Amino acid sequence: MPELCEVEIICRFLKKKFVGQRIVHVEVLDPTLRYPVRENYAQCLEGGIICDIMRHGKYLVWKLQHALCKEVLFHLGMTGRLLEHTNGLGTKHLKIFYVFNSHKLYFYDVRRFAFTLAGEDLLQESKLGPDALSIGKRQFHKLFHSSRAVKDLLLQQEKIAGIGNIYANEILFAAGIHPEQKANTLNEEQIEKLYYAMRSVLHKAIKKGGSTISDFYYGPGKKGGYQNHFLVYQRENEPCRLCHSPLERTKQAGRSTYFCPRCQKKP
């Protein structure tokens, strides 16, 4: 599933090409997404000019002028893609086709967990927490009054938006914190270390083009490269890059959790 880093890469890629473009035509080929595409979706967008493309957490937003709506929101779910070229994918999983004055864009989704909405103040209505790369240190410190496990807290989008399972594992390793430690037992030093680990991991992943595990592409044949630099994720039984102890995997809230039992000691 695309997390903050992958959506940021897509946002930057689209921003270079589509800001300033007019939406000439929208064709909804298959409205069956996580939330069915509304009948007036195309009408709301056509004629509009994209004045900005932004990201908040795992959400991508087009800001429009001269359209019936002001925002178009996208969530890519697990297999959603916004591609400038079909790359030989055909039309089987093509959901929406956008025609601009000098570009085209194709919205694909194999598993139908992605969605798109058109309207006003959509991000505000989504009740997301502050973005993981925008949240200030003081605001971040206030999150840790919960008795939840720290990894579960990082995954709560209404608390902090953008972090998914891949980067939660990597961030906690970088901070030297066990994923099952209760959030409200972390001391000030640990929280500060976690804050800077979060920023460092996310920025490094963006610089490497995000992580391609199976489905993430952000341009014609362009894959992410951060999966080649994972320190713990999907590295069960491999040696820790710091202490050489075998890495372990456990299940936490139904998701695989990877950690080093020596570098991330459970309190």
Wavefront OBJ file of the C-alpha trace (Angstrom):
o trace
v 0.000 0.000 0.000
v 1.434 3.416 -0.910
v 2.372 5.277 2.249
v 3.378 8.903 2.746
v 6.656 8.539 0.842
v 5.150 6.898 -2.245
v 2.278 9.403 -2.398
v 4.789 12.260 -2.063
v 6.731 10.887 -5.052
v 3.521 10.672 -7.095
v 2.556 14.186 -5.986
v 5.871 15.658 -7.135
v 5.733 13.742 -10.428
v 2.198 14.954 -11.221
v 2.824 18.498 -10.008
v 5.547 19.064 -12.601
v 3.268 18.087 -15.486
v -0.300 18.902 -14.525
v -0.355 22.154 -12.562
v -1.778 24.748 -14.954
v -3.468 22.090 -17.107
v -7.174 22.332 -17.926
v -9.315 19.219 -17.518
v -10.945 18.882 -20.930
v -12.734 15.564 -20.475
v -13.237 12.915 -17.784
v -14.514 9.452 -18.613
v -15.495 7.106 -15.803
v -15.133 3.603 -17.240
v -15.761 1.696 -14.017
v -17.184 3.439 -10.917
v -16.661 0.438 -8.614
v -13.991 1.669 -6.217
v -13.976 1.585 -2.399
v -16.578 4.341 -2.592
v -18.474 4.289 -5.911
v -17.602 7.221 -8.166
v -20.543 9.633 -8.133
v -22.540 10.202 -11.289
v -21.678 13.920 -11.416
v -17.927 13.353 -10.880
v -16.936 14.167 -14.476
v -19.233 17.197 -14.594
v -17.646 18.577 -11.408
v -14.127 18.418 -12.872
v -14.459 19.255 -16.580
v -13.346 22.758 -17.461
v -11.379 23.123 -14.241
v -7.736 24.156 -14.129
v -5.379 22.457 -11.682
v -3.801 25.260 -9.684
v -1.981 23.007 -7.207
v -1.378 19.358 -6.328
v -0.639 18.563 -2.707
v -0.360 15.640 -0.312
v -1.546 15.121 3.249
v -0.643 11.799 4.819
v -1.507 9.125 2.246
v -3.986 11.386 0.422
v -3.369 13.245 -2.830
v -5.376 16.396 -3.561
v -5.874 18.428 -6.739
v -6.837 22.060 -6.131
v -9.063 23.354 -8.943
v -10.111 26.717 -10.359
v -13.054 27.344 -12.700
v -14.725 24.027 -11.862
v -17.894 23.032 -10.012
v -15.697 21.643 -7.232
v -12.578 23.027 -5.588
v -10.839 19.798 -4.579
v -10.369 16.320 -5.986
v -9.121 13.827 -3.424
v -7.419 10.497 -4.178
v -6.505 7.582 -1.946
v -4.629 4.850 -3.789
v -5.589 2.014 -1.446
v -3.348 -0.985 -2.071
v -2.992 -1.092 -5.859
v -4.206 2.288 -7.135
v -2.075 4.001 -9.791
v -2.203 7.381 -11.513
v -0.238 6.956 -14.740
v 0.503 9.247 -17.653
v 0.791 6.225 -19.973
v -1.087 2.926 -19.967
v 2.206 0.965 -20.047
v 0.423 -1.877 -21.810
v -2.052 -2.353 -18.941
v -5.079 -2.154 -21.234
v -8.500 -1.268 -19.867
v -9.372 -4.220 -17.611
v -8.599 -2.345 -14.390
v -8.829 1.192 -15.778
v -11.301 3.145 -13.669
v -11.097 6.744 -14.901
v -9.524 8.411 -17.921
v -8.625 12.131 -17.691
v -7.897 14.266 -20.767
v -6.050 17.554 -20.244
v -5.218 20.199 -22.821
v -1.791 18.627 -23.475
v -1.629 15.476 -21.313
v -3.619 12.379 -20.401
v -3.882 10.539 -17.093
v -5.110 7.026 -16.288
v -6.442 5.922 -12.898
v -6.033 2.161 -12.441
v -6.915 -0.073 -9.518
v -6.769 -3.864 -9.479
v -8.219 -4.534 -6.019
v -10.756 -1.677 -5.816
v -9.594 -0.281 -2.477
v -8.643 3.079 -4.005
v -11.121 5.933 -4.303
v -11.548 9.486 -5.525
v -13.946 12.193 -4.370
v -14.771 15.641 -5.728
v -16.077 18.442 -3.539
v -15.188 21.131 -0.996
v -12.851 20.916 2.046
v -12.416 17.167 1.625
v -9.236 16.941 3.679
v -10.904 18.701 6.585
v -13.831 16.284 6.451
v -11.496 13.272 6.456
v -10.490 14.004 10.089
v -6.846 13.160 9.500
v -4.233 14.057 12.051
v -1.297 16.333 11.242
v 0.989 15.139 8.459
v 3.973 13.133 9.675
v 6.428 15.451 7.890
v 4.682 18.656 8.970
v 3.952 17.978 12.629
v 5.997 20.037 15.051
v 8.002 18.506 17.879
v 5.765 19.916 20.612
v 2.611 18.615 18.936
v 4.275 15.228 18.399
v 5.098 14.948 22.114
v 1.408 15.391 22.982
v 0.473 12.176 21.152
v 2.122 9.904 23.717
v -0.504 9.893 26.473
v -2.055 6.752 25.018
v -1.701 3.282 26.544
v -1.533 1.822 23.019
v 1.624 0.148 21.786
v 3.847 2.782 20.178
v 3.708 1.113 16.757
v -0.099 1.067 16.838
v -0.085 4.762 17.721
v 2.127 5.623 14.739
v -0.365 3.869 12.453
v -3.387 5.830 13.717
v -4.122 8.202 10.843
v -6.386 10.394 12.981
v -3.408 11.007 15.301
v -0.622 11.367 12.739
v -1.194 10.977 9.003
v 0.951 9.124 6.505
v 2.846 6.353 8.292
v 2.019 2.775 7.321
v 3.397 -0.593 8.366
v 6.621 -0.426 6.337
v 7.848 2.869 7.717
v 6.560 2.291 11.267
v 8.912 -0.715 11.470
v 11.843 1.231 10.037
v 11.259 4.299 12.218
v 11.061 2.326 15.453
v 14.282 0.491 14.645
v 16.046 3.771 13.874
v 14.863 5.115 17.239
v 15.833 1.932 19.129
v 12.298 1.498 20.521
v 10.484 -1.817 20.813
v 7.244 -1.717 18.768
v 5.172 -3.159 21.628
v 6.268 -0.613 24.234
v 3.313 1.371 25.551
v 3.313 4.899 24.156
v 2.744 6.485 27.565
v 5.856 4.790 29.003
v 8.240 6.536 26.617
v 10.345 9.231 28.265
v 11.056 12.645 26.758
v 14.380 11.524 25.314
v 12.807 8.518 23.583
v 10.001 10.617 22.103
v 12.497 13.155 20.779
v 14.611 10.380 19.288
v 11.509 8.896 17.682
v 10.523 12.268 16.207
v 13.874 12.736 14.471
v 13.997 9.075 13.396
v 10.588 9.516 11.760
v 11.697 12.563 9.817
v 15.009 10.974 8.811
v 13.501 7.689 7.566
v 10.702 9.389 5.620
v 13.055 11.885 3.956
v 15.520 9.125 3.024
v 12.730 7.018 1.535
v 11.449 9.942 -0.532
v 14.967 10.618 -1.778
v 15.178 6.974 -2.934
v 11.850 7.205 -4.772
v 9.791 5.374 -2.149
v 9.509 1.601 -1.737
v 8.356 -0.779 -4.460
v 7.289 -4.074 -2.877
v 4.995 -5.185 -5.713
v 2.770 -2.546 -7.304
v 4.259 0.913 -6.785
v 5.244 2.772 -9.959
v 5.303 6.551 -10.264
v 6.105 6.941 -13.956
v 6.796 4.875 -17.060
v 8.674 1.912 -15.596
v 9.923 3.960 -12.625
v 10.080 2.022 -9.366
v 11.091 3.079 -5.894
v 14.490 2.105 -4.508
v 14.175 2.337 -0.730
v 13.237 -1.360 -0.418
v 16.924 -2.056 -1.071
v 17.781 -0.155 2.113
v 15.312 -1.666 4.596
v 16.915 -2.229 7.986
v 14.238 -4.530 9.438
v 11.137 -4.745 7.243
v 10.794 -8.204 5.632
v 14.231 -9.193 6.987
v 13.147 -11.855 9.498
v 16.071 -14.075 10.641
v 18.583 -11.926 8.757
v 21.372 -10.296 10.818
v 20.776 -6.856 12.266
v 22.938 -4.329 10.435
v 24.014 -2.852 13.780
v 24.534 -5.765 16.180
v 24.268 -8.806 13.853
v 21.604 -10.498 16.005
v 18.885 -12.325 14.005
v 15.919 -10.060 13.365
v 12.525 -11.248 14.559
v 8.955 -10.998 13.290
v 5.754 -11.035 15.269
v 2.106 -10.160 14.641
v 0.788 -6.916 16.074
v -2.802 -5.800 15.451
v -2.908 -8.259 12.550
v 0.204 -6.861 10.860
v 3.734 -8.186 10.636
v 6.156 -6.403 12.930
v 9.915 -6.674 12.389
v 12.469 -5.704 15.027
v 15.861 -6.437 16.539
v 15.486 -7.987 20.009
v 18.859 -6.592 21.051
v 18.724 -3.044 19.633
v 15.020 -2.639 20.487
v 14.768 -4.165 23.937
v 11.293 -4.582 25.360
v 10.967 -2.661 28.665
l 1 2 3 4 5 6 7 8 9 10 11 12 13 14 15 16 17 18 19 20 21 22 23 24 25 26 27 28 29 30 31 32 33 34 35 36 37 38 39 40 41 42 43 44 45 46 47 48 49 50 51 52 53 54 55 56 57 58 59 60 61 62 63 64 65 66 67 68 69 70 71 72 73 74 75 76 77 78 79 80 81 82 83 84 85 86 87 88 89 90 91 92 93 94 95 96 97 98 99 100 101 102 103 104 105 106 107 108 109 110 111 112 113 114 115 116 117 118 119 120 121 122 123 124 125 126 127 128 129 130 131 132 133 134 135 136 137 138 139 140 141 142 143 144 145 146 147 148 149 150 151 152 153 154 155 156 157 158 159 160 161 162 163 164 165 166 167 168 169 170 171 172 173 174 175 176 177 178 179 180 181 182 183 184 185 186 187 188 189 190 191 192 193 194 195 196 197 198 199 200 201 202 203 204 205 206 207 208 209 210 211 212 213 214 215 216 217 218 219 220 221 222 223 224 225 226 227 228 229 230 231 232 233 234 235 236 237 238 239 240 241 242 243 244 245 246 247 248 249 250 251 252 253 254 255 256 257 258 259 260 261 262 263 264 265 266 267
